[in-house]
């Protein structure tokens, strides 16, 4: 009897860049996930299914065993506080960086080494708190869900912590990158119980993905 395996994939850039990677690993959904309204998709491998969910939900699905494997951004994993999952493999897709940014007018005369207290808008609350606490800097954090660049423009915060790819959105809104927090990419994560119970099937799938990344 074959062992059923479920891979949770997050919507958006990770899905777009993850599909060619899965294809190289010999895993092809039977319908186009970018067009289909289905959330669980069969693949050319009868034992492997794909579940398409919101990025922030991938670690939860994997931790609680609703998915055996998941593909999630390192930014999501850094924010997630549960355990019960293993980070197995950097898939080297959906790359960007997590940065502190501020208005250019402030950046021209600012020295991050002189920071003592900051007012920051971000959706990465826990990561931001950890980063600045490690440097002994107090933070007032305002949680936002999008359009971070707007916060300094309307006086909601002095600075933002956000993901940056090309940096064009920051530039267009008069902001500059001033401090690097982390390099971000998509990672393959696994449910701990599945790693024991479905060891052979998972190992085979992970090997395929390792070769696809290489």
N, C-alpha and C positions, 0 to 999 in steps of 0.2 A: 504493500500500500504506500502511495506517495504521500509525503508530508506537505500539507497546505501551508503556504507562506504568504504573508500580507505585508506589502511595503507601503508605508504612508509617505506621501509626497506633498510638499506645500505648493500652493498655487503661486502664480507669478513667475518671476525670473528663474527660480530654482526648477520649476516644472519645465520651462522652456529650454533651459540648459541641461536639465537632467534627462530629458527624453533621448537626445543623441547619445548620452553616456550609457543609458540602459540599453539602447540599440547596439552599441559596441559590445556590451556584455551579453548580447543575444536575447534580450528581453524586450518584446514589442507589444504594446497594448493593441487589442483587437479593434479598438475605436480610437479616434484622435481625442486625447484628453483636453486639448485646447478648444475643441468644438462641442464635444459631448456634454450633455447635462448630467450624465451618470456620475456618481461619486465613487462607486466601486467598479473597476474595470478588469475584465479578463485580459490575459496576455497569451502570447503564442505558447507559453509554458503552462500546461493545464494546472500545475500546482501553485503558480504564482499569480497573485492579484495585486492591483494597485488601488490604494485609497487616496483620493484627492481631497485635502482639507486645508484649512487656514494654517499659515506658517506657525503661529503661536501654539497651535493645538498638537503639532506633531510629537513633541516630547511626552505629552500627556497620554496620547494614544499608545505610544511605545511603552511607557512606564507601566501602564495598566494592562498591557497585553492585548489591546485591540488591534495592534499591529506588531509584527515580529521585528521588522526593521523600519527605519524612518530616514528620510533625507531632510535635514533642517539646517538653517544658517547658524553659524557659530554665535551670532548675536542673540538668537533665540535661546540657544543652549546656555549661554552665559547668564541670561535672565532667569532661567528655569531653576526652581529650588528643589524639585523632587529628586529622588534617587531611583534606583531600579532600572537604569539604562547605562549601557556602555557606549562610549564614543569610539568607534572602530577605525574609521578611515576618513582622512581629508580627501574629498572628491575633487578639490581644486576647480570647482565651478562657482558661478555667482560671486566672484571675488570683489571685495571693496574694502573700505577701512572705516573704523569707528573713530571719529575725530571730535575734538572740541573746536568750535568755531565762534567767532565774534565779529562785530562790525569792523570794517577795514580801518575806520577812523580811530578805533580803540586799539586795534592790532599794531598800528604803526608805532605806538609808544608803550605797548604793554610787554611785561616780562612775566611769563608763567611762574618763574621762581619766586616772584613777590606776592603771589596770590595767598590770601588768608581766608577770605569768605566769598563765595560765588553764588549767584542766583542763576540757575540753569534750567532751561526747558528741554525736556527729552521724553522719549517713550522708554528709554533704557534706564529706569530708575535705580535698580539694584546694582547694575554694572557701574553706573556713574557714582553712586554712593561708595562702593568698594574702592574704585579708582582713587577718588579724592581723599577718602578716609586713610588710605595707605600713605598718603603724602601729608597727612595732618591738616588738610584744608576743609573748613566747614562749608557745607552746601545747603542752600535752600532750593529744593527741586520741585519744579512744576511739571506735572505729567501731562503731556499732550499725545495725541494719537496720529498726528500728521501735520504737514506744513510747518515744520520747526522753524524754518527760515523767517517766518513772520514774527516770531516772538520778540527778537531784539528790535525789530523795526517799529513795533507798537509799544515798546517799553515794558513788555511782560517779563522779560529776563535780560540779563547782560550777555549771556552766552547760551549756546546750545550744544548738546551732544547728539550726533546723528551719524548715519552711514553716508559715506561719500564715495562716489564712483569716479566720475570725470571732474567733479568740482564745479561744473558749469552753473548748477542751480544756486550754489553759494555765491559765485561771482555775480550772477545776474541780480542777486538781492543785496549786493554790497557787503558780503561777509567773507572772512578769510579763515583758513584753517590755522590753528595755533598750537594744538597739541594732539599727538597720536595716542589713542588708547589701545587699539588692537587691530590686527589684520583679520578680516572676516572672509570665510568661504563656506560652502555647504559641506556638511559632514554626514557620514553614514552612522546611525546609532542603532543599537539593538536592545531588545528586551532581555533582561538577565535570565529570566526563567526559560525563555525560548532558546537562549544560548546553550542551556543544559539539555532541555527536552528535545530540541530539534537540531542538535549540534551538527550532524552530518550534512543535512540539507542547507543549513545556514552557511556552513563553512564553504560549501560548493558555490553558493551564490556570492558570498563575500569575495572568494577567489576570482570569480568572473569579473566583479566590479573593480578589484585591484588591478587586474590586467587591463581593463578598459581605461582606467585612470592613467596607468603607465604608458 
